[in-house]
Amino acid sequence: MSQNEVTRDGLEHTAPGREATVGVNTGAGEDVARPRKGRRGGEQPMVPEAQFSSYYDKAIINSPVWEAPDIPGYLFLGGLAGASSVLAAGAQLTSRPALARAAKLAATGAVSLSFAALVHDLGRPARFANMLRTFKPTSPMSVGSWLLSAYAPAAMVASLSAATGRARRLGNLATAGAAAVGPLVATYTAALITNTAVPSWHDGYREMPFVFAASAMSAAAGVGLIAAPSEEVAPLRRLGAASGAAEVALTKVMEKRMGLVGEAYELGKARRYGRLALGLTSLGAAGAALCGHRRWLAQLSGAALVAGSALERFAIFESGFVSAEDPKYTVVPQRMRRAARTAG
């Protein structure tokens, strides 16, 4: 005790180390731990805010093994292909041949690139073929593999007939078939990602299919505005404005309904992609509604709608990694659901 003095707060010039007592002021900092007397309510709480962690600082659930740009590109291109086939059938029924041809070619190009992105992520083409060995209705991946296998040949035959002007009856049948399967191709990927344990994907299972449908139709309308002549794009202007507005609104509704998990869409790359998607889609929808017969404005609006749709898929994809890596997005919703069941 020759070099230390005993005070009412303990020993001076001595680090508390492992002998420290929780809630006792050591004199090393501000007097925030000492119980405050004379106030109504007694001592102030000393428990820090809860921090959610796991053993060895590992995530509670594994992060997705999918990689960018393959999988977000696959999500976007599949939606564009399916919606373009629906648009092509409508254009053909309303005697808009240039728009129908452009939509069919867009569908074929998009589904081809979608296949390429999926196979590249799988590593070997044989892995896709192996998924066709069985059909499992409860598996979105199995159902999606069969949908793509049925849709892609129909879309290709329809576009080939439109480009060459031959086999028109076969081309018409293929156009009808692709349009029938197109909505499922555009939205099954929403079921695919929401059928996982990733919080920001799984918790959006109610709205995600509608977000994907609106986004796919927005992209298809954008391609039509870029490629079709001015005299054939009047319906696309209304379609682009409506689908773009629906995409923005449904995305915001989904994020808000998720509650805490919706924060994942406002962090990291997901935030940047989401903000860009919101801005481009909003501008594209407004431009589509106001472009009139100004072809340059229609094309710019179409490009904005396509880019916004693609970036929205990237935002959703990146949010999955954020929510998987932070334990609170898994723990807190589980506790809230358990508390709600108990109270009920």
C-alpha positions as CSV (number, residue, x, y, z in Angstrom):
1,M,0.0,0.0,0.0
2,S,3.1,2.3,0.0
3,Q,2.3,3.6,-3.5
4,N,-1.4,3.4,-3.6
5,E,-4.0,5.4,-1.6
6,V,-7.3,4.0,-0.4
7,T,-10.2,6.2,-1.4
8,R,-13.9,5.8,-1.1
9,D,-13.9,4.5,-4.7
10,G,-11.2,2.0,-4.2
11,L,-7.4,1.9,-4.8
12,E,-6.0,4.7,-6.9
13,H,-3.3,3.9,-9.5
14,T,-4.5,0.3,-9.8
15,A,-6.2,-1.4,-12.7
16,P,-9.2,-3.4,-11.6
17,G,-8.4,-6.4,-13.9
18,R,-10.3,-9.6,-13.2
19,E,-11.1,-8.5,-9.6
20,A,-13.4,-5.7,-10.9
21,T,-16.9,-5.6,-9.5
22,V,-19.7,-4.9,-11.9
23,G,-21.5,-1.6,-11.1
24,V,-18.7,-0.1,-9.1
25,N,-17.0,3.1,-10.3
26,T,-13.2,2.6,-10.4
27,G,-12.5,6.3,-11.0
28,A,-11.1,5.6,-14.5
29,G,-14.0,7.3,-16.2
30,E,-17.2,9.3,-15.7
31,D,-19.4,8.6,-12.8
32,V,-22.0,6.7,-14.8
33,A,-22.0,3.4,-12.9
34,R,-22.5,4.7,-9.4
35,P,-26.1,4.3,-8.2
36,R,-27.8,7.6,-8.1
37,K,-29.5,8.3,-4.8
38,G,-32.3,10.7,-4.0
39,R,-34.1,10.1,-7.3
40,R,-37.5,8.5,-7.7
41,G,-37.1,5.0,-9.1
42,G,-33.8,4.0,-7.3
43,E,-30.8,2.7,-9.2
44,Q,-30.3,3.1,-12.9
45,P,-30.2,-0.2,-14.9
46,M,-26.7,-1.5,-15.6
47,V,-27.6,-4.1,-18.2
48,P,-26.2,-3.2,-21.6
49,E,-28.2,-3.6,-24.8
50,A,-28.5,-7.2,-25.9
51,Q,-26.0,-8.3,-28.5
52,F,-26.9,-11.3,-30.6
53,S,-24.0,-13.7,-31.4
54,S,-23.3,-17.4,-31.8
55,Y,-20.7,-19.9,-30.9
56,Y,-17.2,-19.0,-32.2
57,D,-18.7,-15.9,-33.8
58,K,-20.2,-18.0,-36.6
59,A,-23.4,-17.0,-38.3
60,I,-26.5,-18.9,-37.0
61,I,-27.4,-19.8,-40.6
62,N,-25.1,-20.3,-43.5
63,S,-24.9,-17.5,-46.1
64,P,-26.2,-18.4,-49.5
65,V,-23.7,-20.2,-51.7
66,W,-25.0,-18.5,-54.9
67,E,-22.8,-15.9,-56.4
68,A,-23.3,-12.6,-58.4
69,P,-23.8,-11.8,-61.1
70,D,-25.0,-15.3,-62.1
71,I,-27.9,-15.8,-59.8
72,P,-29.3,-12.2,-59.7
73,G,-28.9,-12.2,-63.5
74,Y,-30.7,-15.5,-63.6
75,L,-33.6,-14.0,-61.5
76,F,-33.8,-11.0,-63.8
77,L,-33.5,-12.6,-67.1
78,G,-36.0,-15.4,-66.4
79,G,-38.6,-12.7,-65.4
80,L,-37.8,-10.7,-68.6
81,A,-38.2,-13.8,-70.8
82,G,-41.5,-14.9,-69.3
83,A,-43.1,-11.4,-69.4
84,S,-41.8,-10.8,-72.9
85,S,-43.6,-13.9,-74.2
86,V,-46.9,-12.7,-72.6
87,L,-46.3,-9.3,-74.3
88,A,-45.5,-10.9,-77.6
89,A,-48.8,-12.8,-77.6
90,G,-50.7,-9.7,-76.8
91,A,-48.9,-7.7,-79.6
92,Q,-49.7,-10.5,-82.1
93,L,-53.3,-10.6,-81.2
94,T,-53.6,-6.8,-81.6
95,S,-51.8,-6.7,-85.0
96,R,-48.5,-5.1,-83.8
97,P,-46.0,-7.3,-85.8
98,A,-42.9,-5.3,-85.0
99,L,-43.6,-5.3,-81.3
100,A,-44.4,-9.0,-81.3
101,R,-41.2,-9.8,-83.2
102,A,-39.1,-7.7,-80.8
103,A,-40.7,-9.3,-77.7
104,K,-40.2,-12.8,-79.1
105,L,-36.5,-12.1,-79.8
106,A,-36.1,-10.6,-76.3
107,A,-37.7,-13.7,-74.7
108,T,-35.3,-16.0,-76.6
109,G,-32.3,-14.0,-75.8
110,A,-33.2,-13.6,-72.1
111,V,-34.0,-17.3,-71.5
112,S,-30.7,-18.3,-73.3
113,L,-28.7,-16.0,-71.1
114,S,-30.6,-17.2,-68.1
115,F,-29.7,-20.8,-68.9
116,A,-26.1,-19.8,-69.3
117,A,-26.0,-18.0,-65.9
118,L,-27.6,-20.9,-64.2
119,V,-25.3,-23.5,-65.7
120,H,-22.3,-21.3,-64.9
121,D,-23.3,-21.1,-61.3
122,L,-23.9,-24.9,-61.2
123,G,-20.5,-25.5,-62.6
124,R,-21.4,-28.2,-65.1
125,P,-24.3,-28.6,-67.6
126,A,-24.8,-32.1,-66.4
127,R,-26.0,-30.8,-63.0
128,F,-29.0,-29.1,-64.7
129,A,-29.8,-32.3,-66.6
130,N,-29.7,-34.3,-63.3
131,M,-32.4,-32.1,-61.9
132,L,-34.7,-33.4,-64.7
133,R,-34.4,-37.0,-63.5
134,T,-37.3,-36.5,-61.1
135,F,-40.2,-34.2,-60.7
136,K,-40.9,-33.0,-57.1
137,P,-43.9,-30.6,-56.9
138,T,-42.8,-29.4,-53.4
139,S,-39.4,-28.2,-54.7
140,P,-39.4,-24.9,-56.5
141,M,-36.0,-25.8,-58.0
142,S,-37.4,-29.0,-59.5
143,V,-40.6,-27.3,-60.8
144,G,-38.6,-24.4,-62.2
145,S,-36.2,-26.8,-64.0
146,W,-39.2,-28.4,-65.8
147,L,-40.8,-25.0,-66.5
148,L,-37.6,-23.8,-68.2
149,S,-37.3,-27.0,-70.2
150,A,-40.8,-26.6,-71.5
151,Y,-40.7,-22.8,-72.0
152,A,-37.3,-22.4,-73.7
153,P,-38.1,-24.5,-76.9
154,A,-41.4,-22.8,-77.3
155,A,-39.9,-19.3,-77.0
156,M,-37.1,-20.2,-79.5
157,V,-39.5,-21.7,-82.1
158,A,-41.8,-18.6,-81.8
159,S,-38.8,-16.2,-82.3
160,L,-37.4,-18.2,-85.2
161,S,-40.7,-18.2,-87.0
162,A,-41.1,-14.5,-86.4
163,A,-37.6,-13.7,-87.7
164,T,-37.8,-15.9,-90.8
165,G,-41.5,-15.6,-91.6
166,R,-41.7,-19.4,-92.1
167,A,-43.8,-22.1,-90.3
168,R,-46.3,-19.5,-89.1
169,R,-48.8,-22.0,-87.7
170,L,-46.1,-23.7,-85.7
171,G,-44.9,-20.2,-84.7
172,N,-48.4,-19.2,-83.5
173,L,-48.7,-22.4,-81.5
174,A,-45.3,-21.8,-79.9
175,T,-46.2,-18.2,-79.2
176,A,-49.3,-19.3,-77.3
177,G,-47.5,-22.0,-75.4
178,A,-44.7,-19.7,-74.3
179,A,-47.3,-17.1,-73.2
180,A,-49.1,-19.7,-71.2
181,V,-45.9,-20.8,-69.3
182,G,-44.4,-17.3,-69.3
183,P,-46.1,-16.0,-66.0
184,L,-44.8,-19.1,-64.2
185,V,-41.3,-18.6,-65.5
186,A,-41.4,-15.0,-64.5
187,T,-42.4,-15.7,-60.9
188,Y,-41.2,-19.1,-59.8
189,T,-37.9,-17.7,-58.8
190,A,-39.6,-15.8,-56.1
191,A,-40.8,-19.1,-54.6
192,L,-37.3,-20.4,-55.1
193,I,-35.6,-17.8,-52.9
194,T,-38.4,-17.5,-50.3
195,N,-38.3,-21.2,-49.8
196,T,-34.9,-20.8,-48.0
197,A,-34.0,-19.9,-44.4
198,V,-32.5,-16.6,-45.4
199,P,-34.6,-14.0,-43.4
200,S,-34.8,-11.2,-45.9
201,W,-36.0,-13.7,-48.6
202,H,-38.1,-16.0,-46.6
203,D,-40.0,-13.2,-44.7
204,G,-41.1,-11.7,-48.1
205,Y,-42.9,-14.8,-49.2
206,R,-46.3,-13.0,-49.4
207,E,-45.2,-10.1,-51.6
208,M,-42.1,-11.4,-53.4
209,P,-44.0,-13.1,-56.3
210,F,-46.0,-9.9,-57.0
211,V,-42.8,-7.9,-56.8
212,F,-41.1,-10.2,-59.3
213,A,-44.2,-10.1,-61.6
214,A,-44.4,-6.3,-61.6
215,S,-40.6,-6.1,-62.1
216,A,-40.7,-8.6,-65.0
217,M,-43.5,-6.8,-66.8
218,S,-41.8,-3.5,-66.3
219,A,-38.6,-4.8,-67.9
220,A,-40.6,-6.3,-70.8
221,A,-42.4,-3.0,-71.4
222,G,-39.0,-1.3,-71.3
223,V,-37.6,-3.6,-74.0
224,G,-40.7,-2.9,-76.2
225,L,-40.3,0.9,-75.7
226,I,-36.7,0.6,-76.9
227,A,-37.3,-1.7,-79.9
228,A,-40.8,-1.1,-81.3
229,P,-41.7,1.7,-83.6
230,S,-43.6,4.7,-82.2
231,E,-47.0,3.7,-83.8
232,E,-47.0,0.4,-81.9
233,V,-46.0,1.5,-78.4
234,A,-49.1,3.3,-77.2
235,P,-50.2,0.4,-74.9
236,L,-46.6,0.0,-73.7
237,R,-46.5,3.5,-72.3
238,R,-49.4,2.7,-70.0
239,L,-48.0,-0.7,-69.2
240,G,-44.6,0.6,-68.4
241,A,-46.0,3.4,-66.1
242,A,-48.4,1.0,-64.3
243,S,-45.9,-1.9,-63.8
244,G,-43.1,0.5,-62.8
245,A,-45.3,2.1,-60.2
246,A,-46.5,-1.3,-59.0
247,E,-42.9,-2.5,-58.6
248,V,-41.9,0.5,-56.5
249,A,-45.0,0.3,-54.3
250,L,-44.9,-3.5,-53.7
251,T,-41.2,-3.4,-52.9
252,K,-41.8,-0.8,-50.2
253,V,-44.8,-2.7,-48.8
254,M,-42.8,-5.9,-48.6
255,E,-39.9,-4.2,-46.8
256,K,-42.2,-2.4,-44.3
257,R,-44.2,-5.6,-43.5
258,M,-40.9,-7.4,-42.7
259,G,-40.3,-5.1,-39.8
260,L,-36.8,-5.6,-38.4
261,V,-35.7,-7.9,-41.2
262,G,-36.5,-5.2,-43.7
263,E,-33.5,-3.3,-42.4
264,A,-31.3,-5.7,-44.5
265,Y,-32.5,-3.9,-47.6
266,E,-31.1,-0.6,-46.2
267,L,-27.5,-1.9,-45.6
268,G,-24.4,-2.4,-47.7
269,K,-24.8,-3.2,-51.4
270,A,-28.5,-3.9,-51.0
271,R,-29.0,-0.3,-50.1
272,R,-27.0,1.1,-53.1
273,Y,-28.7,-1.3,-55.6
274,G,-32.1,-0.6,-54.1
275,R,-31.8,3.2,-54.2
276,L,-30.6,3.0,-57.8
277,A,-33.5,0.7,-58.7
278,L,-36.0,3.0,-57.0
279,G,-34.7,6.1,-58.9
280,L,-34.5,4.4,-62.3
281,T,-37.8,2.7,-62.1
282,S,-39.5,5.8,-60.9
283,L,-38.0,7.9,-63.7
284,G,-38.8,5.2,-66.3
285,A,-42.4,4.9,-65.2
286,A,-42.8,8.7,-65.3
287,G,-41.1,8.9,-68.7
288,A,-43.2,6.2,-70.2
289,A,-46.4,8.0,-69.1
290,L,-45.3,11.3,-70.5
291,C,-43.2,10.4,-73.6
292,G,-46.1,10.6,-76.1
293,H,-44.7,10.2,-79.6
294,R,-41.2,11.3,-78.7
295,R,-39.2,8.2,-79.6
296,W,-36.0,9.2,-77.9
297,L,-37.8,9.8,-74.6
298,A,-39.6,6.4,-74.9
299,Q,-36.3,4.7,-75.5
300,L,-34.7,6.4,-72.5
301,S,-37.7,5.5,-70.3
302,G,-37.5,1.9,-71.5
303,A,-33.8,1.7,-70.7
304,A,-34.5,3.0,-67.2
305,L,-37.2,0.5,-66.6
306,V,-35.0,-2.4,-67.7
307,A,-32.0,-1.2,-65.6
308,G,-34.3,-0.6,-62.6
309,S,-35.7,-4.1,-62.8
310,A,-32.3,-5.7,-63.0
311,L,-31.0,-3.6,-60.1
312,E,-34.0,-4.6,-58.0
313,R,-33.0,-8.3,-58.3
314,F,-29.5,-7.4,-57.3
315,A,-30.8,-5.5,-54.2
316,I,-32.9,-8.5,-53.2
317,F,-30.0,-10.9,-53.7
318,E,-27.5,-8.8,-51.7
319,S,-30.0,-8.3,-48.8
320,G,-29.9,-12.1,-48.3
321,F,-26.3,-12.0,-47.3
322,V,-26.8,-9.1,-44.9
323,S,-29.7,-10.9,-43.1
324,A,-27.9,-14.3,-43.0
325,E,-24.7,-12.9,-41.5
326,D,-26.3,-10.9,-38.7
327,P,-27.8,-13.2,-36.0
328,K,-30.4,-10.7,-34.9
329,Y,-32.4,-11.1,-38.1
330,T,-32.8,-14.8,-37.2
331,V,-33.2,-14.6,-33.4
332,V,-35.4,-11.6,-32.9
333,P,-38.2,-12.6,-35.3
334,Q,-38.2,-16.1,-33.9
335,R,-38.7,-14.7,-30.3
336,M,-41.4,-12.3,-31.5
337,R,-43.3,-15.2,-33.2
338,R,-43.0,-17.3,-30.1
339,A,-44.2,-14.5,-27.9
340,A,-47.1,-14.0,-30.2
341,R,-48.1,-17.6,-30.1
342,T,-47.8,-17.7,-26.3
343,A,-49.9,-14.6,-26.0
344,G,-52.5,-16.0,-28.4
